[in-house]
């Protein structure tokens, strides 16, 4: 991706895309890399107003609406981790290498992602119900590597736990879910968004 195409969190982005012939979900788009164009940043004061209409009470509500993307504000979360096996890391490394090789046809700077050595899990409470989801949020892995480089592995894990369970819950947190492409009743946790319940500025990792 060229420097003039790079964008950050909360940036508006214009792009062209093609739709999937086999996946009917609205968000199932194949972005044409060379069409990506940043179009300014959303103001902090606009973010809550933009996100709130997307928030659901629970995943059942999203199912009834026939939605494949949903945001939920949890009352409490528990962040945990489990070390991946050598085989799991090897498989992930191979998958990332294959994907980077495909992307290199469009982006000469494409590099394979380094798999995170830990599997992160979020146990969350909302509306008197308890749920468990594997955390597929790539920013959580990125935050782990960044903190590990400064604090060390053990401290980085504890730091993330404190950030999610205490800081984010107190200030405001949304969990972002997406359905599985082949199993539309299976919801995957794909992101954690630090967003105040009011119109104060929001913070991220």
N, C-alpha and C positions, 0 to 999 in steps of 0.2 A: 504494500500500500504506500503510495506517495505521501510525502509529508503534508501536502495540502489537502489530503483526504482523511487525515487522522482526526478523530473526534474523542471527546471525553464524556464523562457521566453527565446526564441531563442536557446534552447537546441535541438540538434538532438535526436530523439527517435526511437528506433527499437521496433517493436511489431508485434505480430501475430493477425489476425483478421478473422472474417467471414463476408460475404456479405449478404445484405438483399435480400430476395426472392421477396419482394414487392416494394422496393424502388431502382430504377436504378441509382440514383445519385452516382458518384464516391466516394464521401466523406461519403456515408452511410455505415459505417463499425461498426461492433460490436467488440470492442477491447477485446482481451483475457487478463485480468488484470495481471495474473502471468507471461505473456511474455514481459511486459514492461521493456525496458532496455535503460537508458540514454547513448548517444553515443557522448558526447562532445558538446561544445557550438559553434554556428556560430560566426565567427569574425565580429566585427562591420563594418569593411571595406567591407564585403561580403553581407551585408543585403540589401542595396539598389539594387545592381545588381540582387539579388535573387528575390526581390519583384516586381521591375519595370515591368517585362514581364507580371505580373498578373493584372496590372492596366488597367482599361478600361475608355473610355471617358464618358460613361454613361451606364445605365442598359440596354438600348435598344441594345447596341453593344454586351453585354453579352448574351442577348436573341437570337440575330441573330447567335451567335457562338454556341448556344445550351449549354451554360455553366450554372452551378448551384452555382458557387462561383464567386465573383467578388470583386475587390478593386477599389475604386474611391477616387481621391484627390479632396476634396471640395475647393471652393474658399472662402467660409464663412460658419460658422455654428452658430446656436442659440440653446443654451442648456436650456431646461425648465423642470419643474417637476410638478407633481400633487400627492397629498397624496392619498394613496389607502384606500378603505373602510375596515371596520373590516371584512366584508364577504370575500373580495378579499384576505386579509391577511390570513384568516382562510383557504380558499381554497388552497392557495399556500403552507401553512404550511403542510397541509394534503398530497399534491402531493409530496413535498420534503421528507416527512416521508416515504411514500410508496416507493419512489425511493431508499432511503437509505436502506430500508429493503431488497429490491431486491439486491442491491450492496453488502450487508453484507454477501451474500452467497459466494462472491469472495474476499471481503475485510473486515476483521473483524473490521477495524478501521473506516469504513464508517459511517459518521454522516450526518443527514439532514441539508441542508442549511437553514439559517435564512432568510426569505424573507425580501427584502428591503421595508420600509414603503412608498417609493415614486416610482411613475412611471416616468421614464425619457424619454424625447422626444428630438429628434434632428431635427431641421429644417435646411436643408443645400442647398447651392447654388453651382451649377456647370454648366458650358457651357450655361449660360443664362437661366437656368431652376431652379425652386425651388421645393424642395421635403420635405416631412415630414415622419419621421419614429420613431416608438417606439424603444428605445435603449434597446436591449436584451443582452448587453455586461455585463457579470457577474463581470468583473474587475471594471466597473463603480460603481456597488453596493458595491464591496469590498472597493474601495477607499472612498466611502461615509462613511461607517462604521468606517474606520480607521481615517478619518479626524474628524468625529463626536466625537470620543473618546477623541480627543485632543482639538478641537475647539468649540464643541457644534453643534447642528443640523443646525441652521440657517447659521452660519459661514461656515460650511462644504459645504452646498449647493452653497453658493456664491463663495466659493473657487473653487469648481468643475467647475462652470460656467466660471470663469476667466481663469482657466487652459485650458479648451477646446476652448473657443471663442477667446482668445488672445494668450496665450503661444503656444498652439499646432498649431494653424493656421499659426502663424509666423514662427515656426520652421519646420513644415511639418507634415501633418496628412493624414492618409488613413482610409477610412471607409470600413469595411468588410461586405459584404452582402452574404446571402445564400437564395436559393429559399425554399419555403415551400414544404414539402415532398408530399403533396397531391394537391398542386396548384403551378405548376412550373413557372407560370408567376408572382407569388407574392414573392417579395423580402423582406427579413427580415434583419434588421441591427443587426449583431451579434458581432461586435467588432470595436474598435477604436485603430489604431496602430500609435504610434508616430514614424514617420520615416522621416528623412531629405530627401529633394529632391536631395541633393548631397551626398557625401560619409563621412560626419561628423558623429560622434557618435549619436545614437538615444537615446531618453529618454522616460520613461514611468511614469505613476502615481506612 
